[in-house]
Amino acid sequence: MHRRLVYAMRELRLNPGQGFKKSARVVGDVIGKFHPHGDQSVYDALVRLAQDFAVRYPLVEGQGNFGNVDGDNAAAMRYTEARMTDVAMRLLEAIDEEAVDFRETYDGSEKEPVVLPAAFPNLLANGSSGIAVGMATSVPPHNVSELCEAARLLLKDPQTPVETLLTAVRGPDFPTGGVLVDPTESFAEAYRTGRGGFRLRARWEREETGRGTYVVVVTEIPYLVQKSRLIEKIAELLAARKLPMLADVRDESAEDIRVVLEPKSRSVDPALLMEQLFRVTDLESRIPLNMNVLSGGRVPKVMGLSEVLLEWLGHRFEVLRRVSGYRLGKIEDRLEILGGLLVAYLNLDEVIAIIRNEDEPKPVLIRRFDLTDRQAEAILNMRLRSLRKLEEIEIARERDTLETERKRLEELLGSQGLQRRAIDGELKDLIKAFGPDTALGRRRTGFGDAPAHDVADIEKAMIEREAITVIVSAKGWVRALKGHADDTSSLTFKQDDSLKFALKAETTDELLLFSTGGKVFTLSANALPGGRGHGEPLRLMVDLEEGQDIVGLRVFRPEGKLLLAAASGRGFVVPEKEIVARTRKGKQVLGVDGGDELARIAEAEGDTVAIVGRNRKLLVFPLDQLPEMTRGKGVRLQRYKDGGIADVKVFKGADGLTWTDSAGRQYTRSLDDLAEWCSDRASAGRMAPQGFPRTNRFGG
């Protein structure tokens, strides 16, 4: 389609320096002469070739409404006008000089080129995508000066490895810019095999708005993304409260793209905000690479970058040889004519006499001066004014020039080295015309790294932050009430059920759930059932083994540490980040066997451990006597003759040990007061001091 379009425009003489013609005229010629199908598909192709946001190097210069990046359609073909660009002219260069083969059109009334001479690497520079019978292709656009630099490397050595080519071709170059965030190592594999893909992100920047506030401004969006649809999608997510970090989105675009994203507060991390948007909107898109192209114009084949460039160079060599042969033939023809004219000048009087006196002068001239038929015809067609002496000098000069040109072309056709030098010269001309210093040739797509944000941080950022109270019943039912509820007396439960835990949290929190079997499960607070009704059984969310119960529920603290204690009095300290388990099966942390089980969990914030057994004996010892482990049975905390642990607490020795009795009264004892209870771990301890709760619990 594109080949027929630009050839039809050439036939209409729609060259860059000449006037425009109605698009309808171009479409009419295409469907009338070359492509007897629907006019809309032809016009759509014409429009796309004129859109600088859809085509990296437009082949058509449009006048009128040719659509925009918002996805608005172009005006009807009767209102728009078009002509070719310099790029299209390069594709057609030397097409009249037998550079390519021609074939008859569908009705045999015209001729059309089978391929174009293509002095411009259009397939790679402008890209291509589509689906044919049983195969698909997807070639992203590239920077033409980079392609030419890579082609020059292949001219010197066709075996140049793709890693070397990538020093020239840094990656795709999209008309709408953007930032490629793939590691460069993945580029080599994609370009070597011809299959792969690229992650393309919008380009954005932080813009200060005063008093510590800011907005994020998107200035470039990914290739083939409609700006209006992109903003609609962001607005829909915002209305659905799925973008809690974003307050508003505005389109302030004029000729350039300017999409303004306003964060909810100035404390929002802009990089994290954008990571969230990249995950759920088209601000990041995946551009596939599938270089399934026709080898030799006939056989479909998936090629790497080197093979595609070598195919183009091979075509250019063929065009160079055909054009050189064509020009050599024209020179031979002209030299034949000039030779005859010079014979006439040398024998001017005799030639004139033959012409005046003979009824059929041509055969006489041929016999007399040993001329060819074409030479004799040229002599007979000379004008009288051409007989002046100056004309003879001009013919001799032209003959000498053509002789020099013929010698050069013969040397060119006989030398691979000269042909390579000629092709290299063409590549240099392309680099000069479309180099990085030119407006059209400047690279638009940049390179960057995706910030190393934790997936959990991004998922957390996508949740609207709200206060909740997590309620767990004695029979294992869980629900989340809105707000932080201090009074739980009004809560209702199923028959024979009651409150077990009430934990204040936020929807962005992750919760650590501990079972008596020593396992830890991780729950997202946002995923818990609402406060209506009695909630849902925890066993639907985690694989809690038969006979085991929930022994603890805590808000996950990434930098926190916990003291885990078994009923038998064994235990150890574990970093919370080491026990996160985002699977239904959870993670086995404390090893239990026989009748033992996980009994107590305490925050390991401090330097001293207080432990009390069911025998009411209290022991205080330094925290550093406990090992820090990620899993295991631990060490003995307190020794018992019978019974087991009742409660455990970690505190700062300088602040003293605090407990609350059943009446709500608080008691604090310094380490000096507790001197007789202070010993090493694994001791039996002494009977708790006066005033210690009868429940044997530090919390009352």
Order of alpha helices (4+ residues) and beta strands (2+ residues): alpha-beta-alpha-alpha-beta-beta-alpha-beta-beta-alpha-beta-beta-alpha-alpha-beta-alpha-beta-beta-beta-alpha-beta-beta-alpha-beta-beta-beta-alpha-alpha-alpha-alpha-alpha-alpha-beta-alpha-beta-beta-beta-beta-beta-beta-beta-beta-beta-beta-beta-beta-beta-beta-beta-beta-beta-beta
